[in-house]
Amino acid sequence: MPVTAKLSRKFYERFGDDIANELVDWFNMVDATYRSELRELNELNYARFDAKLEQRVAELRSDIQVRLERLETRLTKRLFGFWIAQAATTAALVFGVVRLVR
């Protein structure tokens, strides 16, 4: 919301309407320039922030993916170990029962 500069009536009476209006216009122009520069600076900073955020999110996703892959590998190894142990136990029981029956 732009703010328009205003000067007191005494200032207008002392220096005249032309000079006072010129000064008010100059103040408003400076204000608009600073607002424009501030907007550009904010947009640049936001773009930098957004780029850093995207980079950190990508790094986090990569790290999570690596950890999940390691977890999957460990679980797969443990499951194969479990299946081998179960198969050996089942085979031993079958051979034991067959031997008892004979």
C-alpha positions as CSV (number, residue, x, y, z in Angstrom):
1,M,0.0,0.0,0.0
2,P,1.8,3.1,-1.2
3,V,2.0,6.1,1.1
4,T,1.9,9.5,-0.5
5,A,4.1,12.2,1.0
6,K,2.4,15.3,2.2
7,L,4.0,18.6,3.4
8,S,2.5,21.1,5.8
9,R,0.6,24.2,4.5
10,K,3.4,26.4,5.9
11,F,5.9,24.7,3.7
12,Y,3.7,25.4,0.7
13,E,3.3,29.0,1.7
14,R,7.0,29.5,2.3
15,F,8.5,27.8,-0.9
16,G,5.5,27.9,-3.2
17,D,3.3,25.2,-4.7
18,D,5.7,24.3,-7.5
19,I,8.7,23.6,-5.3
20,A,6.7,21.8,-2.7
21,N,4.9,19.7,-5.3
22,E,8.2,18.9,-6.9
23,L,9.6,17.8,-3.6
24,V,6.6,15.7,-2.8
25,D,6.9,14.0,-6.3
26,W,10.6,13.4,-5.7
27,F,9.8,11.8,-2.3
28,N,7.2,9.6,-3.9
29,M,9.6,8.6,-6.7
30,V,12.3,7.7,-4.2
31,D,9.8,5.7,-2.2
32,A,8.6,3.8,-5.4
33,T,12.2,3.1,-6.3
34,Y,13.0,1.7,-2.9
35,R,9.9,-0.4,-2.9
36,S,10.8,-1.8,-6.3
37,E,14.3,-2.6,-5.2
38,L,13.0,-4.2,-2.0
39,R,10.6,-6.3,-4.0
40,E,13.4,-7.5,-6.3
41,L,15.6,-8.2,-3.4
42,N,12.9,-10.2,-1.7
43,E,12.2,-12.2,-4.8
44,L,15.9,-13.0,-5.2
45,N,16.2,-14.1,-1.6
46,Y,13.1,-16.2,-1.9
47,A,14.5,-17.8,-5.1
48,R,17.7,-18.6,-3.2
49,F,15.8,-20.0,-0.2
50,D,13.6,-22.1,-2.5
51,A,16.7,-23.5,-4.3
52,K,18.4,-24.4,-1.0
53,L,15.2,-26.0,0.2
54,E,14.8,-28.0,-2.9
55,Q,18.5,-29.1,-2.6
56,R,18.1,-30.1,1.0
57,V,14.8,-32.0,0.3
58,A,16.6,-33.9,-2.5
59,E,19.5,-34.8,-0.2
60,L,17.1,-35.9,2.5
61,R,15.2,-38.1,0.0
62,S,18.4,-39.6,-1.2
63,D,19.5,-40.3,2.3
64,I,16.2,-41.9,3.2
65,Q,16.3,-44.0,0.0
66,V,19.8,-45.3,0.9
67,R,18.7,-46.2,4.4
68,L,15.7,-48.0,3.1
69,E,17.8,-49.9,0.6
70,R,20.1,-51.0,3.4
71,L,17.2,-52.0,5.6
72,E,15.7,-54.0,2.7
73,T,19.0,-55.8,2.2
74,R,19.4,-56.7,5.9
75,L,15.8,-57.9,6.1
76,T,16.2,-60.0,2.9
77,K,19.4,-61.6,4.3
78,R,17.6,-62.4,7.6
79,L,14.6,-63.8,5.8
80,F,16.8,-66.1,3.8
81,G,18.5,-67.2,7.0
82,F,15.2,-67.9,8.6
83,W,13.9,-69.8,5.6
84,I,17.0,-72.0,5.5
85,A,16.8,-72.7,9.2
86,Q,13.1,-73.6,8.8
87,A,13.8,-75.8,5.8
88,A,16.6,-77.6,7.7
89,T,14.4,-78.1,10.8
90,T,11.5,-79.4,8.7
91,A,13.8,-81.7,6.8
92,A,15.3,-83.0,10.0
93,L,11.8,-83.6,11.5
94,V,10.7,-85.5,8.4
95,F,13.8,-87.7,8.4
96,G,13.4,-88.3,12.1
97,V,9.7,-89.3,11.7
98,V,10.6,-91.5,8.7
99,R,13.3,-93.2,10.7
100,L,11.0,-93.8,13.7
101,V,8.3,-95.3,11.5
102,R,10.7,-97.8,9.8
